[in-house]
Amino acid sequence: MSPFMSQLYTTVVTYSTMKCFFLLISSNYYQFQGIKKNVFPTPHIISPRPESSKKLDIYKL
């Protein structure tokens, strides 16, 4: 393989790896946001929190 081709190959592999990584992160992030919305539909300050959500807050830290 010529130096140019190997450089191109490295770039493509790096790019596709980054893309997969980014997709994984973003899908997990959106799932997490959905979970947060379901567990805490109202803002923390306003809602009086039950014991179970206080326990969840400890796990979240």
N, CA, C, O and CB atoms as a CASP TS submission, in Angstrom:
PFRMAT TS
TARGET T0000
AUTHOR 0000-0000-0000
METHOD Language model
MODEL 1
PARENT N/A
ATOM      1  N   MET     1       0.842  -1.207   0.000  1.00  0.00           N
ATOM      2  CA  MET     1       0.000   0.000   0.000  1.00  0.00           C
ATOM      3  C   MET     1       0.872   1.251   0.000  1.00  0.00           C
ATOM      4  O   MET     1       1.870   1.333   0.716  1.00  0.00           O
ATOM      5  CB  MET     1      -0.950   0.009   1.227  1.00  0.00           C
ATOM      6  N   SER     2       0.483   2.197  -0.799  1.00  0.00           N
ATOM      7  CA  SER     2       1.225   3.460  -0.824  1.00  0.00           C
ATOM      8  C   SER     2       0.926   4.265   0.446  1.00  0.00           C
ATOM      9  O   SER     2      -0.108   4.053   1.080  1.00  0.00           O
ATOM     10  CB  SER     2       0.861   4.288  -2.094  1.00  0.00           C
ATOM     11  N   PRO     3       1.814   5.177   0.820  1.00  0.00           N
ATOM     12  CA  PRO     3       1.589   5.987   2.030  1.00  0.00           C
ATOM     13  C   PRO     3       0.251   6.738   1.998  1.00  0.00           C
ATOM     14  O   PRO     3      -0.438   6.858   3.011  1.00  0.00           O
ATOM     15  CB  PRO     3       2.729   6.989   2.202  1.00  0.00           C
ATOM     16  N   PHE     4      -0.094   7.241   0.802  1.00  0.00           N
ATOM     17  CA  PHE     4      -1.349   7.986   0.676  1.00  0.00           C
ATOM     18  C   PHE     4      -2.544   7.087   0.993  1.00  0.00           C
ATOM     19  O   PHE     4      -3.453   7.483   1.723  1.00  0.00           O
ATOM     20  CB  PHE     4      -1.487   8.576  -0.742  1.00  0.00           C
ATOM     21  N   MET     5      -2.534   5.880   0.440  1.00  0.00           N
ATOM     22  CA  MET     5      -3.648   4.954   0.645  1.00  0.00           C
ATOM     23  C   MET     5      -3.772   4.545   2.113  1.00  0.00           C
ATOM     24  O   MET     5      -4.876   4.454   2.648  1.00  0.00           O
ATOM     25  CB  MET     5      -3.471   3.712  -0.230  1.00  0.00           C
ATOM     26  N   SER     6      -2.640   4.302   2.751  1.00  0.00           N
ATOM     27  CA  SER     6      -2.696   3.905   4.160  1.00  0.00           C
ATOM     28  C   SER     6      -3.216   5.061   5.023  1.00  0.00           C
ATOM     29  O   SER     6      -3.951   4.851   5.988  1.00  0.00           O
ATOM     30  CB  SER     6      -1.297   3.455   4.652  1.00  0.00           C
ATOM     31  N   GLN     7      -2.819   6.287   4.654  1.00  0.00           N
ATOM     32  CA  GLN     7      -3.298   7.475   5.365  1.00  0.00           C
ATOM     33  C   GLN     7      -4.815   7.594   5.220  1.00  0.00           C
ATOM     34  O   GLN     7      -5.528   7.850   6.190  1.00  0.00           O
ATOM     35  CB  GLN     7      -2.600   8.753   4.830  1.00  0.00           C
ATOM     36  N   LEU     8      -5.289   7.404   3.994  1.00  0.00           N
ATOM     37  CA  LEU     8      -6.721   7.477   3.706  1.00  0.00           C
ATOM     38  C   LEU     8      -7.474   6.408   4.501  1.00  0.00           C
ATOM     39  O   LEU     8      -8.517   6.676   5.099  1.00  0.00           O
ATOM     40  CB  LEU     8      -6.980   7.306   2.188  1.00  0.00           C
ATOM     41  N   TYR     9      -6.929   5.209   4.493  1.00  0.00           N
ATOM     42  CA  TYR     9      -7.549   4.092   5.210  1.00  0.00           C
ATOM     43  C   TYR     9      -7.677   4.403   6.707  1.00  0.00           C
ATOM     44  O   TYR     9      -8.724   4.180   7.314  1.00  0.00           O
ATOM     45  CB  TYR     9      -6.729   2.801   5.004  1.00  0.00           C
ATOM     46  N   THR    10      -6.590   4.921   7.284  1.00  0.00           N
ATOM     47  CA  THR    10      -6.591   5.283   8.708  1.00  0.00           C
ATOM     48  C   THR    10      -7.661   6.326   8.995  1.00  0.00           C
ATOM     49  O   THR    10      -8.387   6.235   9.984  1.00  0.00           O
ATOM     50  CB  THR    10      -5.208   5.813   9.137  1.00  0.00           C
ATOM     51  N   THR    11      -7.747   7.330   8.105  1.00  0.00           N
ATOM     52  CA  THR    11      -8.728   8.401   8.279  1.00  0.00           C
ATOM     53  C   THR    11     -10.149   7.849   8.253  1.00  0.00           C
ATOM     54  O   THR    11     -10.976   8.202   9.094  1.00  0.00           O
ATOM     55  CB  THR    11      -8.557   9.466   7.190  1.00  0.00           C
ATOM     56  N   VAL    12     -10.425   6.983   7.284  1.00  0.00           N
ATOM     57  CA  VAL    12     -11.767   6.409   7.145  1.00  0.00           C
ATOM     58  C   VAL    12     -12.127   5.573   8.372  1.00  0.00           C
ATOM     59  O   VAL    12     -13.237   5.672   8.894  1.00  0.00           O
ATOM     60  CB  VAL    12     -11.857   5.545   5.869  1.00  0.00           C
ATOM     61  N   VAL    13     -11.185   4.754   8.826  1.00  0.00           N
ATOM     62  CA  VAL    13     -11.435   3.904   9.995  1.00  0.00           C
ATOM     63  C   VAL    13     -11.702   4.767  11.229  1.00  0.00           C
ATOM     64  O   VAL    13     -12.632   4.509  11.992  1.00  0.00           O
ATOM     65  CB  VAL    13     -10.234   2.956  10.250  1.00  0.00           C
ATOM     66  N   THR    14     -10.868   5.798  11.412  1.00  0.00           N
ATOM     67  CA  THR    14     -11.040   6.697  12.553  1.00  0.00           C
ATOM     68  C   THR    14     -12.402   7.373  12.498  1.00  0.00           C
ATOM     69  O   THR    14     -13.109   7.453  13.502  1.00  0.00           O
ATOM     70  CB  THR    14      -9.923   7.753  12.585  1.00  0.00           C
ATOM     71  N   TYR    15     -12.764   7.862  11.310  1.00  0.00           N
ATOM     72  CA  TYR    15     -14.035   8.563  11.136  1.00  0.00           C
ATOM     73  C   TYR    15     -15.209   7.652  11.466  1.00  0.00           C
ATOM     74  O   TYR    15     -16.121   8.051  12.191  1.00  0.00           O
ATOM     75  CB  TYR    15     -14.165   9.090   9.704  1.00  0.00           C
ATOM     76  N   SER    16     -15.191   6.424  10.936  1.00  0.00           N
ATOM     77  CA  SER    16     -16.325   5.524  11.162  1.00  0.00           C
ATOM     78  C   SER    16     -16.421   5.117  12.634  1.00  0.00           C
ATOM     79  O   SER    16     -17.516   4.956  13.173  1.00  0.00           O
ATOM     80  CB  SER    16     -16.199   4.272  10.275  1.00  0.00           C
ATOM     81  N   THR    17     -15.257   4.952  13.278  1.00  0.00           N
ATOM     82  CA  THR    17     -15.254   4.627  14.704  1.00  0.00           C
ATOM     83  C   THR    17     -15.871   5.765  15.506  1.00  0.00           C
ATOM     84  O   THR    17     -16.710   5.540  16.378  1.00  0.00           O
ATOM     85  CB  THR    17     -13.823   4.341  15.196  1.00  0.00           C
ATOM     86  N   MET    18     -15.446   6.993  15.200  1.00  0.00           N
ATOM     87  CA  MET    18     -15.970   8.165  15.890  1.00  0.00           C
ATOM     88  C   MET    18     -17.471   8.283  15.682  1.00  0.00           C
ATOM     89  O   MET    18     -18.214   8.600  16.611  1.00  0.00           O
ATOM     90  CB  MET    18     -15.267   9.433  15.405  1.00  0.00           C
ATOM     91  N   LYS    19     -17.913   8.024  14.444  1.00  0.00           N
ATOM     92  CA  LYS    19     -19.327   8.139  14.124  1.00  0.00           C
ATOM     93  C   LYS    19     -20.147   7.138  14.933  1.00  0.00           C
ATOM     94  O   LYS    19     -21.189   7.485  15.488  1.00  0.00           O
ATOM     95  CB  LYS    19     -19.555   7.926  12.625  1.00  0.00           C
ATOM     96  N   CYS    20     -19.669   5.890  14.997  1.00  0.00           N
ATOM     97  CA  CYS    20     -20.364   4.860  15.780  1.00  0.00           C
ATOM     98  C   CYS    20     -20.416   5.255  17.248  1.00  0.00           C
ATOM     99  O   CYS    20     -21.450   5.128  17.904  1.00  0.00           O
ATOM    100  CB  CYS    20     -19.668   3.491  15.621  1.00  0.00           C
ATOM    101  N   PHE    21     -19.291   5.734  17.750  1.00  0.00           N
ATOM    102  CA  PHE    21     -19.193   6.152  19.146  1.00  0.00           C
ATOM    103  C   PHE    21     -20.183   7.275  19.429  1.00  0.00           C
ATOM    104  O   PHE    21     -20.892   7.251  20.435  1.00  0.00           O
ATOM    105  CB  PHE    21     -17.758   6.604  19.483  1.00  0.00           C
ATOM    106  N   PHE    22     -20.226   8.262  18.528  1.00  0.00           N
ATOM    107  CA  PHE    22     -21.118   9.403  18.697  1.00  0.00           C
ATOM    108  C   PHE    22     -22.576   8.962  18.688  1.00  0.00           C
ATOM    109  O   PHE    22     -23.373   9.417  19.508  1.00  0.00           O
ATOM    110  CB  PHE    22     -20.874  10.437  17.599  1.00  0.00           C
ATOM    111  N   LEU    23     -22.924   8.072  17.754  1.00  0.00           N
ATOM    112  CA  LEU    23     -24.301   7.573  17.671  1.00  0.00           C
ATOM    113  C   LEU    23     -24.690   6.843  18.952  1.00  0.00           C
ATOM    114  O   LEU    23     -25.798   7.006  19.462  1.00  0.00           O
ATOM    115  CB  LEU    23     -24.466   6.638  16.459  1.00  0.00           C
ATOM    116  N   LEU    24     -23.761   6.036  19.462  1.00  0.00           N
ATOM    117  CA  LEU    24     -24.011   5.299  20.698  1.00  0.00           C
ATOM    118  C   LEU    24     -24.269   6.267  21.849  1.00  0.00           C
ATOM    119  O   LEU    24     -25.238   6.118  22.593  1.00  0.00           O
ATOM    120  CB  LEU    24     -22.821   4.375  21.029  1.00  0.00           C
ATOM    121  N   ILE    25     -23.390   7.259  21.987  1.00  0.00           N
ATOM    122  CA  ILE    25     -23.513   8.241  23.066  1.00  0.00           C
ATOM    123  C   ILE    25     -24.835   8.999  22.950  1.00  0.00           C
ATOM    124  O   ILE    25     -25.563   9.139  23.933  1.00  0.00           O
ATOM    125  CB  ILE    25     -22.325   9.229  23.040  1.00  0.00           C
ATOM    126  N   SER    26     -25.145   9.490  21.740  1.00  0.00           N
ATOM    127  CA  SER    26     -26.336  10.321  21.584  1.00  0.00           C
ATOM    128  C   SER    26     -27.613   9.525  21.824  1.00  0.00           C
ATOM    129  O   SER    26     -28.560  10.045  22.413  1.00  0.00           O
ATOM    130  CB  SER    26     -26.366  10.942  20.194  1.00  0.00           C
ATOM    131  N   SER    27     -27.653   8.263  21.374  1.00  0.00           N
ATOM    132  CA  SER    27     -28.868   7.475  21.598  1.00  0.00           C
ATOM    133  C   SER    27     -29.038   7.180  23.088  1.00  0.00           C
ATOM    134  O   SER    27     -30.154   7.217  23.607  1.00  0.00           O
ATOM    135  CB  SER    27     -28.820   6.155  20.790  1.00  0.00           C
ATOM    136  N   ASN    28     -27.935   6.889  23.773  1.00  0.00           N
ATOM    137  CA  ASN    28     -28.013   6.669  25.218  1.00  0.00           C
ATOM    138  C   ASN    28     -28.456   7.934  25.929  1.00  0.00           C
ATOM    139  O   ASN    28     -29.239   7.879  26.877  1.00  0.00           O
ATOM    140  CB  ASN    28     -26.662   6.201  25.768  1.00  0.00           C
ATOM    141  N   TYR    29     -27.947   9.091  25.464  1.00  0.00           N
ATOM    142  CA  TYR    29     -28.299  10.366  26.081  1.00  0.00           C
ATOM    143  C   TYR    29     -29.794  10.631  25.947  1.00  0.00           C
ATOM    144  O   TYR    29     -30.448  11.030  26.911  1.00  0.00           O
ATOM    145  CB  TYR    29     -27.496  11.511  25.447  1.00  0.00           C
ATOM    146  N   TYR    30     -30.326  10.411  24.756  1.00  0.00           N
ATOM    147  CA  TYR    30     -31.751  10.666  24.556  1.00  0.00           C
ATOM    148  C   TYR    30     -32.601   9.689  25.354  1.00  0.00           C
ATOM    149  O   TYR    30     -33.649  10.070  25.875  1.00  0.00           O
ATOM    150  CB  TYR    30     -32.107  10.579  23.074  1.00  0.00           C
ATOM    151  N   GLN    31     -32.170   8.443  25.457  1.00  0.00           N
ATOM    152  CA  GLN    31     -32.892   7.475  26.288  1.00  0.00           C
ATOM    153  C   GLN    31     -32.884   7.930  27.742  1.00  0.00           C
ATOM    154  O   GLN    31     -33.899   7.840  28.433  1.00  0.00           O
ATOM    155  CB  GLN    31     -32.266   6.064  26.161  1.00  0.00           C
ATOM    156  N   PHE    32     -31.742   8.415  28.199  1.00  0.00           N
ATOM    157  CA  PHE    32     -31.613   8.874  29.582  1.00  0.00           C
ATOM    158  C   PHE    32     -32.520  10.071  29.833  1.00  0.00           C
ATOM    159  O   PHE    32     -33.160  10.159  30.881  1.00  0.00           O
ATOM    160  CB  PHE    32     -30.151   9.237  29.899  1.00  0.00           C
ATOM    161  N   GLN    33     -32.580  11.006  28.862  1.00  0.00           N
ATOM    162  CA  GLN    33     -33.464  12.158  28.992  1.00  0.00           C
ATOM    163  C   GLN    33     -34.911  11.702  29.105  1.00  0.00           C
ATOM    164  O   GLN    33     -35.669  12.238  29.913  1.00  0.00           O
ATOM    165  CB  GLN    33     -33.294  13.111  27.798  1.00  0.00           C
ATOM    166  N   GLY    34     -35.301  10.714  28.302  1.00  0.00           N
ATOM    167  CA  GLY    34     -36.657  10.173  28.351  1.00  0.00           C
ATOM    168  C   GLY    34     -36.961   9.571  29.710  1.00  0.00           C
ATOM    169  O   GLY    34     -38.046   9.766  30.258  1.00  0.00           O
ATOM    170  N   ILE    35     -35.995   8.837  30.253  1.00  0.00           N
ATOM    171  CA  ILE    35     -36.169   8.227  31.574  1.00  0.00           C
ATOM    172  C   ILE    35     -36.331   9.328  32.619  1.00  0.00           C
ATOM    173  O   ILE    35     -37.199   9.236  33.487  1.00  0.00           O
ATOM    174  CB  ILE    35     -34.962   7.302  31.929  1.00  0.00           C
ATOM    175  N   LYS    36     -35.506  10.360  32.542  1.00  0.00           N
ATOM    176  CA  LYS    36     -35.576  11.460  33.507  1.00  0.00           C
ATOM    177  C   LYS    36     -36.941  12.139  33.455  1.00  0.00           C
ATOM    178  O   LYS    36     -37.523  12.462  34.490  1.00  0.00           O
ATOM    179  CB  LYS    36     -34.462  12.487  33.235  1.00  0.00           C
ATOM    180  N   LYS    37     -37.446  12.353  32.237  1.00  0.00           N
ATOM    181  CA  LYS    37     -38.758  12.986  32.095  1.00  0.00           C
ATOM    182  C   LYS    37     -39.854  12.125  32.703  1.00  0.00           C
ATOM    183  O   LYS    37     -40.791  12.646  33.308  1.00  0.00           O
ATOM    184  CB  LYS    37     -39.063  13.257  30.624  1.00  0.00           C
ATOM    185  N   ASN    38     -39.743  10.801  32.544  1.00  0.00           N
ATOM    186  CA  ASN    38     -40.759   9.911  33.113  1.00  0.00           C
ATOM    187  C   ASN    38     -40.697   9.869  34.635  1.00  0.00           C
ATOM    188  O   ASN    38     -41.729   9.831  35.305  1.00  0.00           O
ATOM    189  CB  ASN    38     -40.594   8.506  32.555  1.00  0.00           C
ATOM    190  N   VAL    39     -39.480   9.877  35.178  1.00  0.00           N
ATOM    191  CA  VAL    39     -39.334   9.760  36.629  1.00  0.00           C
ATOM    192  C   VAL    39     -39.645  11.090  37.307  1.00  0.00           C
ATOM    193  O   VAL    39     -40.307  11.125  38.345  1.00  0.00           O
ATOM    194  CB  VAL    39     -37.911   9.296  36.994  1.00  0.00           C
ATOM    195  N   PHE    40     -39.168  12.177  36.721  1.00  0.00           N
ATOM    196  CA  PHE    40     -39.394  13.504  37.297  1.00  0.00           C
ATOM    197  C   PHE    40     -40.117  14.382  36.284  1.00  0.00           C
ATOM    198  O   PHE    40     -39.471  15.158  35.579  1.00  0.00           O
ATOM    199  CB  PHE    40     -38.054  14.160  37.729  1.00  0.00           C
ATOM    200  N   PRO    41     -41.454  14.278  36.193  1.00  0.00           N
ATOM    201  CA  PRO    41     -42.165  15.080  35.198  1.00  0.00           C
ATOM    202  C   PRO    41     -42.141  16.572  35.525  1.00  0.00           C
ATOM    203  O   PRO    41     -42.201  17.399  34.616  1.00  0.00           O
ATOM    204  CB  PRO    41     -43.601  14.607  35.086  1.00  0.00           C
ATOM    205  N   THR    42     -42.054  16.929  36.807  1.00  0.00           N
ATOM    206  CA  THR    42     -42.030  18.343  37.195  1.00  0.00           C
ATOM    207  C   THR    42     -40.638  18.717  37.683  1.00  0.00           C
ATOM    208  O   THR    42     -39.879  17.836  38.086  1.00  0.00           O
ATOM    209  CB  THR    42     -43.085  18.635  38.292  1.00  0.00           C
ATOM    210  N   PRO    43     -40.281  19.997  37.659  1.00  0.00           N
ATOM    211  CA  PRO    43     -38.967  20.423  38.153  1.00  0.00           C
ATOM    212  C   PRO    43     -38.756  20.033  39.619  1.00  0.00           C
ATOM    213  O   PRO    43     -39.702  19.980  40.404  1.00  0.00           O
ATOM    214  CB  PRO    43     -38.812  21.937  37.992  1.00  0.00           C
ATOM    215  N   HIS    44     -37.510  19.766  39.963  1.00  0.00           N
ATOM    216  CA  HIS    44     -37.178  19.282  41.303  1.00  0.00           C
ATOM    217  C   HIS    44     -37.599  20.252  42.389  1.00  0.00           C
ATOM    218  O   HIS    44     -38.102  19.833  43.432  1.00  0.00           O
ATOM    219  CB  HIS    44     -35.699  19.021  41.408  1.00  0.00           C
ATOM    220  N   ILE    45     -37.401  21.541  42.161  1.00  0.00           N
ATOM    221  CA  ILE    45     -37.601  22.531  43.213  1.00  0.00           C
ATOM    222  C   ILE    45     -39.079  22.613  43.584  1.00  0.00           C
ATOM    223  O   ILE    45     -39.425  22.744  44.758  1.00  0.00           O
ATOM    224  CB  ILE    45     -37.079  23.911  42.767  1.00  0.00           C
ATOM    225  N   ILE    46     -39.946  22.536  42.578  1.00  0.00           N
ATOM    226  CA  ILE    46     -41.376  22.708  42.802  1.00  0.00           C
ATOM    227  C   ILE    46     -41.983  21.476  43.472  1.00  0.00           C
ATOM    228  O   ILE    46     -42.745  21.598  44.432  1.00  0.00           O
ATOM    229  CB  ILE    46     -42.087  22.992  41.479  1.00  0.00           C
ATOM    230  N   SER    47     -41.641  20.283  42.961  1.00  0.00           N
ATOM    231  CA  SER    47     -42.336  19.080  43.422  1.00  0.00           C
ATOM    232  C   SER    47     -41.813  18.637  44.785  1.00  0.00           C
ATOM    233  O   SER    47     -40.601  18.548  44.978  1.00  0.00           O
ATOM    234  CB  SER    47     -42.176  17.943  42.402  1.00  0.00           C
ATOM    235  N   PRO    48     -42.704  18.359  45.729  1.00  0.00           N
ATOM    236  CA  PRO    48     -42.267  17.712  46.971  1.00  0.00           C
ATOM    237  C   PRO    48     -41.884  16.284  46.636  1.00  0.00           C
ATOM    238  O   PRO    48     -42.699  15.532  46.101  1.00  0.00           O
ATOM    239  CB  PRO    48     -43.386  17.755  48.077  1.00  0.00           C
ATOM    240  N   ARG    49     -40.657  15.901  46.943  1.00  0.00           N
ATOM    241  CA  ARG    49     -40.172  14.610  46.456  1.00  0.00           C
ATOM    242  C   ARG    49     -40.453  13.496  47.452  1.00  0.00           C
ATOM    243  O   ARG    49     -40.185  13.646  48.644  1.00  0.00           O
ATOM    244  CB  ARG    49     -38.679  14.682  46.168  1.00  0.00           C
ATOM    245  N   PRO    50     -40.990  12.383  46.975  1.00  0.00           N
ATOM    246  CA  PRO    50     -41.160  11.212  47.847  1.00  0.00           C
ATOM    247  C   PRO    50     -39.818  10.547  48.148  1.00  0.00           C
ATOM    248  O   PRO    50     -38.803  10.873  47.534  1.00  0.00           O
ATOM    249  CB  PRO    50     -42.114  10.196  47.198  1.00  0.00           C
ATOM    250  N   GLU    51     -39.823   9.619  49.090  1.00  0.00           N
ATOM    251  CA  GLU    51     -38.582   8.950  49.504  1.00  0.00           C
ATOM    252  C   GLU    51     -37.887   8.235  48.347  1.00  0.00           C
ATOM    253  O   GLU    51     -36.660   8.243  48.249  1.00  0.00           O
ATOM    254  CB  GLU    51     -38.876   7.951  50.611  1.00  0.00           C
ATOM    255  N   SER    52     -38.680   7.622  47.479  1.00  0.00           N
ATOM    256  CA  SER    52     -38.086   6.832  46.394  1.00  0.00           C
ATOM    257  C   SER    52     -37.244   7.707  45.469  1.00  0.00           C
ATOM    258  O   SER    52     -36.184   7.281  45.011  1.00  0.00           O
ATOM    259  CB  SER    52     -39.184   6.123  45.588  1.00  0.00           C
ATOM    260  N   SER    53     -37.709   8.930  45.190  1.00  0.00           N
ATOM    261  CA  SER    53     -36.941   9.776  44.280  1.00  0.00           C
ATOM    262  C   SER    53     -35.703  10.333  44.976  1.00  0.00           C
ATOM    263  O   SER    53     -34.710  10.630  44.312  1.00  0.00           O
ATOM    264  CB  SER    53     -37.811  10.923  43.749  1.00  0.00           C
ATOM    265  N   LYS    54     -35.744  10.480  46.297  1.00  0.00           N
ATOM    266  CA  LYS    54     -34.530  10.874  47.015  1.00  0.00           C
ATOM    267  C   LYS    54     -33.464   9.789  46.876  1.00  0.00           C
ATOM    268  O   LYS    54     -32.283  10.090  46.700  1.00  0.00           O
ATOM    269  CB  LYS    54     -34.838  11.139  48.510  1.00  0.00           C
ATOM    270  N   LYS    55     -33.888   8.521  46.955  1.00  0.00           N
ATOM    271  CA  LYS    55     -32.951   7.410  46.762  1.00  0.00           C
ATOM    272  C   LYS    55     -32.376   7.433  45.349  1.00  0.00           C
ATOM    273  O   LYS    55     -31.185   7.195  45.148  1.00  0.00           O
ATOM    274  CB  LYS    55     -33.648   6.059  47.032  1.00  0.00           C
ATOM    275  N   LEU    56     -33.235   7.722  44.374  1.00  0.00           N
ATOM    276  CA  LEU    56     -32.774   7.801  42.985  1.00  0.00           C
ATOM    277  C   LEU    56     -31.726   8.887  42.821  1.00  0.00           C
ATOM    278  O   LEU    56     -30.755   8.706  42.087  1.00  0.00           O
ATOM    279  CB  LEU    56     -33.950   8.064  42.040  1.00  0.00           C
ATOM    280  N   ASP    57     -31.913  10.022  43.503  1.00  0.00           N
ATOM    281  CA  ASP    57     -30.947  11.117  43.421  1.00  0.00           C
ATOM    282  C   ASP    57     -29.581  10.675  43.922  1.00  0.00           C
ATOM    283  O   ASP    57     -28.558  11.077  43.367  1.00  0.00           O
ATOM    284  CB  ASP    57     -31.436  12.324  44.224  1.00  0.00           C
ATOM    285  N   ILE    58     -29.555   9.865  44.951  1.00  0.00           N
ATOM    286  CA  ILE    58     -28.275   9.371  45.470  1.00  0.00           C
ATOM    287  C   ILE    58     -27.580   8.526  44.406  1.00  0.00           C
ATOM    288  O   ILE    58     -26.372   8.645  44.203  1.00  0.00           O
ATOM    289  CB  ILE    58     -28.485   8.543  46.769  1.00  0.00           C
ATOM    290  N   TYR    59     -28.350   7.669  43.724  1.00  0.00           N
ATOM    291  CA  TYR    59     -27.750   6.836  42.681  1.00  0.00           C
ATOM    292  C   TYR    59     -27.269   7.665  41.508  1.00  0.00           C
ATOM    293  O   TYR    59     -26.296   7.305  40.846  1.00  0.00           O
ATOM    294  CB  TYR    59     -28.742   5.797  42.200  1.00  0.00           C
ATOM    295  N   LYS    60     -27.953   8.786  41.245  1.00  0.00           N
ATOM    296  CA  LYS    60     -27.591   9.607  40.084  1.00  0.00           C
ATOM    297  C   LYS    60     -26.276  10.340  40.280  1.00  0.00           C
ATOM    298  O   LYS    60     -25.587  10.626  39.301  1.00  0.00           O
ATOM    299  CB  LYS    60     -28.687  10.607  39.793  1.00  0.00           C
ATOM    300  N   LEU    61     -25.907  10.655  41.525  1.00  0.00           N
ATOM    301  CA  LEU    61     -24.708  11.464  41.770  1.00  0.00           C
ATOM    302  C   LEU    61     -23.430  10.760  41.321  1.00  0.00           C
ATOM    303  O   LEU    61     -22.339  11.312  41.461  1.00  0.00           O
ATOM    304  CB  LEU    61     -24.606  11.808  43.247  1.00  0.00           C
TER
END
